[in-house]
Amino acid sequence: MSDFSELLQEAEKLTCELGGTTDLPKVERSLRQVLEASSDLYTRVAQTGAKDIQANLLLGSKGIDLPKIAQKLESLSTKRTFEPIQPVADLDIYNILENETRNQILSVFDSGYNKMLAFTYDMAWEHQQSEWKQEKRKILNAMSTSSGAAIDVGKRLTITLDRQSINAGNLSPTEAIYVSKIIDYNKTISRGNQKPNLVNVFTSIVGDFKDPKVTDMWEIIKYMVQLPPFPQTDDPIKTRNTVPFIEALIKQGKSYLEDRYKTYMNNIINEDLAHAIRGGIPGTYHLVRSFVGLRLQGEYLGLQDGLVEDRPLWPMVYYCLRSGDLSAAIFCLKKSGLPEFQDIISLLEAKFNNAKSEINRLEDTIKFSYRRVIRNDTDPFKRIVWSVLGCCDITDEHSEVARTADDYLWLKLSLVRPSSVKDDCIHYKDLQHTILEEYGENHYNAFNQPHLYFQMLALTGQFEAAFEFLSRTEKYKVHSFHMALALNELYMLGGPEDMSAPLLSIDPMDEKPSCRLNLARFVMLYVKKFELTCPNEALHYFYFLRNYNDSENENLFKISVSYLAVETKLYELILGKVQLNGIRTKGLVDQFTDANITAESIAQLIAQNLLKKGLFEEAIDLFDIANNQEEVLKLICGILSRTVQLENEPGSLRSRIRDKAIQCAERFSREGYKTTPNIVNCFLKLKDLISFFDQYHSKSYAQALKTIVELQLIPLRAEEVDDRVKNFKNFHQDLCKVIPDVLLAVMNMLFAQYQKIKGNNEYIPRFHDETMGIQLKHLREQAKCLTNFTGMLPYRMPGDTNSRLVQMEILMH
């Protein structure tokens, strides 16, 4: 039984129903209930604002009850969706099966989710890496300056050098001088003669440039390449880091600096012969005596140990050493008559006679004397002589005497001991690191003095870094490039294993600070300026890449020629052309005779690149040069399958392929076909179909029908249908593509003849003796053969071919 409150509510509801008016709608609630609902609504509005009201009004206007939806959403829960399944008793078959089902469903969801997550992650990274690689390639290929972004080269790339010209054009006078020697050099190699020294070749023409800085740079290279022969199969970087080659590099670097200083002293003396008082006696001693007389005029204080022929002793000894003449230095010391310097004389004599065992012992004695006495002497020339001879105090720059970069480098090279493992001497790699990394371009003001920084790098055996630096100056770029070529021909230039590497790169396996120069990229950057206008000269530079392969083991010379040919379209100039008699005319590549480099192999590579670009017509001639008859016929068949049914227009693709097909058919028939019978049959049929469609478009229907009967492609008699269907299965796919157009053309001709006879306008000569009915019946039978043949073919006809054939056949009844 309901309680009193429920009875009261029902009574109030009944009262409202009875006392309601027609002006207002009836309500289901009493006044008290409305008050309670209003209070509840006010409470919610006060807490959340008017958002709930606005949402109710918006959704309520569309017939949506928001409170009910909210209740339903609150009742939904995903907690049990992937909850662990509760264990059940072993005998509870129903729950066991239910759990197993849920397990299988959950495992499918879980494995699918994991696979999707892993696949998404892999695809995202693959896409990201692909974009990075693509952008990196674009940057590296577009850059004609330093490739420092790919390596850690420190301070030396802090200066931006001259902006380089990238406009294509003809060769400059300097480039023309160089390329003439390059052509002569390559011709000498091609003839099988002994390879000339390219450094000597270029050094002989430096006078034509009329630039003393260029002359000096080539003179440095000439000195630095006078080393023992480099093994062709060994890594040049590793070879240069061995003790014998380091000693040879130091010797040549010092020799250049010493000869250069001797020339400098001669120039100083010649400018003031009156005060030099040189006399007529040749030799380093008298040269140094005159120079010291001019150079030291009260400038240095604290000079010690007396005079030699009115000249201070230690300046005389130092400048003799600085000129590279040990015997003159020995003569000075002996002439001084001071017995306390006998160890210095003995050391000089041991160095002169290359007595290594004596040198090490005497150097230790000199070091002891230097630390005990000489270090505190006031004579700067005496200190530097003892330091150089005994390898003493390697941190002292001796700036009072060694004032120039040449003096500094000579001093440091004199303090290098390649075979020593002690720390009391300078190691060659440390000297290289100091010049390249610690000092770098800023220290040597490389922007205004590029030749000086190049000299410091080259004389310390850092050829790769020197050439890369010089390539960033437009004035000296051409010279640095040919220096790199010359050293590469002597197997002295270190290059990367990956030919797609930046211009300058560092191999982590190399001893620092060794760098590697990508000669292939250097050649491409240099030739880029004139390759389109001077293809012959570009080929001669590409020939230097004949011993390099890319990551796919393809010869870089062939690849370079391929890209040049595709870019310029000068196929006949570069590779020649196959004439009607089958003999190929010579092209530019024929001047490079090599067992691995032939015009045929290059033509094959170019043709493959053309195929990738979709240039099929151009690829035909290249495959023809490559003696690849199969590809020639395939390409001709492929193009004819798309164009043979078209009307012939002068200069069109169909017209050009028609002429090419006729020429190839005549030549191959004489030489013999070297491919499968299926391709040969397809080629010959398509060649004859050219004549068929020409006759069809010129409305020579009788001749066209005769041609198609001879081709035996389609049936025109009922007994031929089965044989033609059987033959169709053996057709090449390119020939199959043309059959629908052949059928339509033949049906159109039959229908045209039918209309003419039906209209009694014209009779075909071979039907003169037949009645009109027999003629029409014969045409209908031929049309029926075509439709039957079409229906029996195991080939899907394109478009509305079937419907058109059937429609024309019906119209003939």
Summary of the structure (lengths in Angstrom):
residues: 813
radius of gyration: 47.2
end to end distance: 94.5
largest distance: 149.7
contacts: 2328
relative contact order: 0.05
helix: 65%
strand: 2%
